[in-house]
């Protein structure tokens, strides 16, 4: 079994290191996955991402806001860092309040500056995954769950 990671530092490290995740949505029993750019916000309690309104992903989210998001932190072949793990976030996607939009947009652009034109599109919407829990997988027999309340900011 691998050395345990601190929930907050390990999870936030992998999100910040990769910046991308696979979002799993569902509608009427039909699953759908999408690669998205993510940004951690509010000490990992929220994960920001953007999408166009005319996508299956957005349509699915209008029908069912419950999602799972997978972040692959496993090392690539030839990487010096051989201590990888996979993180899944589970929660509910929420619209962002107008009062929070500027700060969240700035944070997302700071992490992903190449998305400026995408975020400026009138059809684009920035959304927030309100994380309820994280699952950390470091091996077939090394799985742990972290409730978001256990990751309170210090």
C-alpha positions in Angstrom: 0.0 0.0 0.0 1.3 3.5 -0.8 1.9 6.2 1.7 -1.4 8.0 2.5 -1.7 11.4 1.0 -3.1 14.4 2.8 -6.6 14.8 1.4 -6.4 18.5 0.8 -2.8 18.8 -0.4 -2.8 15.7 -2.5 -6.1 16.3 -4.2 -5.5 19.9 -4.9 -2.0 19.0 -6.2 -3.4 16.6 -8.8 -6.1 19.0 -9.9 -3.6 21.8 -10.3 -1.0 19.6 -11.9 -3.2 18.2 -14.6 -5.9 21.0 -15.1 -8.0 18.6 -17.1 -10.7 16.0 -16.2 -13.3 13.7 -17.7 -16.8 14.8 -16.7 -19.5 12.1 -16.6 -23.1 13.3 -17.1 -26.3 11.3 -17.6 -29.7 11.9 -19.1 -32.5 9.3 -19.3 -30.1 6.5 -18.5 -27.7 7.4 -21.3 -24.2 8.2 -19.9 -21.9 10.8 -21.6 -18.3 11.8 -20.9 -16.5 14.9 -21.9 -12.9 16.2 -21.5 -12.9 19.5 -19.7 -10.5 22.1 -18.3 -10.9 22.4 -14.6 -9.8 24.9 -12.0 -10.0 24.3 -8.2 -11.7 27.1 -6.3 -12.5 27.6 -2.6 -10.0 25.1 -1.3 -11.2 22.3 -3.5 -14.9 22.7 -2.6 -15.7 23.9 -6.1 -14.3 22.9 -9.5 -14.8 25.3 -12.3 -15.4 24.4 -15.9 -16.9 25.9 -19.0 -19.0 24.6 -21.8 -21.1 25.8 -24.7 -24.9 25.8 -24.1 -25.6 23.9 -27.3 -23.8 20.7 -26.2 -25.0 17.3 -25.0 -23.0 18.0 -21.8 -25.0 21.2 -21.1 -28.3 19.6 -22.0 -27.6 16.6 -19.7 -26.7 19.0 -16.9 -30.1 20.8 -17.3 -31.8 17.4 -16.7 -29.5 16.0 -14.0 -27.0 18.2 -12.1 -25.4 15.2 -10.3 -22.0 14.3 -11.9 -18.7 12.6 -11.4 -15.4 14.0 -12.6 -12.3 11.9 -13.0 -8.8 13.5 -12.8 -5.9 11.3 -14.0 -2.8 11.8 -12.0 -1.0 8.7 -13.0 2.5 9.3 -14.3 3.2 9.1 -18.0 5.7 6.5 -19.3 9.2 7.8 -18.6 8.1 10.3 -16.0 10.4 10.8 -13.0 7.3 11.0 -10.8 6.2 7.4 -10.4 3.8 8.0 -7.4 0.6 8.6 -9.2 -3.1 8.4 -8.3 -6.5 9.0 -9.8 -9.0 11.4 -8.1 -12.8 11.4 -8.7 -15.0 14.3 -7.5 -18.6 13.7 -6.9 -21.2 16.4 -6.5 -23.7 18.7 -8.0 -23.1 21.3 -10.8 -24.4 24.7 -9.9 -24.8 28.0 -11.8 -22.5 30.7 -10.6 -24.0 33.7 -8.9 -23.4 37.0 -10.7 -21.6 38.3 -7.7 -19.0 35.5 -7.9 -18.7 35.2 -11.6 -15.8 37.7 -12.1 -13.6 36.1 -9.4 -14.3 32.6 -10.7 -13.8 33.6 -14.3 -10.4 35.2 -13.4 -9.3 32.1 -11.5 -10.2 29.9 -14.5 -8.4 32.1 -16.9 -5.3 32.3 -14.7 -5.2 28.5 -14.8 -6.2 28.2 -18.5 -5.3 31.5 -20.3 -5.8 29.8 -23.7 -9.5 29.7 -23.0 -10.1 33.4 -23.2 -11.8 33.4 -26.6 -13.9 30.4 -25.5 -15.1 32.1 -22.3 -15.9 35.3 -24.2 -18.2 33.5 -26.5 -21.9 34.4 -25.9 -22.8 30.7 -26.0 -20.3 29.8 -23.3 -21.3 29.3 -19.7 -19.0 28.9 -16.7 -20.2 26.4 -14.2 -19.2 25.1 -10.8 -19.1 21.6 -9.4 -20.0 21.8 -5.7 -17.9 18.9 -4.5 -19.4 16.6 -1.9 -16.6 14.0 -1.8 -13.4 12.9 -3.4 -12.3 9.4 -4.1 -8.5 8.8 -4.3 -7.3 5.6 -6.0 -3.6 4.8 -5.7 -3.9 1.1 -6.6 -6.4 -1.8 -6.8 -6.5 -2.2 -3.0 -5.7 1.4 -2.1 -8.9 3.5 -2.3 -10.0 6.2 0.1 -12.9 8.6 0.2 -12.7 12.1 1.6 -15.8 14.0 2.5 -15.5 17.7 1.6 -16.1 18.7 5.2 -12.8 16.9 6.1 -11.0 19.2 3.8 -12.0 22.5 5.4 -9.6 25.4 4.8 -7.1 25.7 7.6 
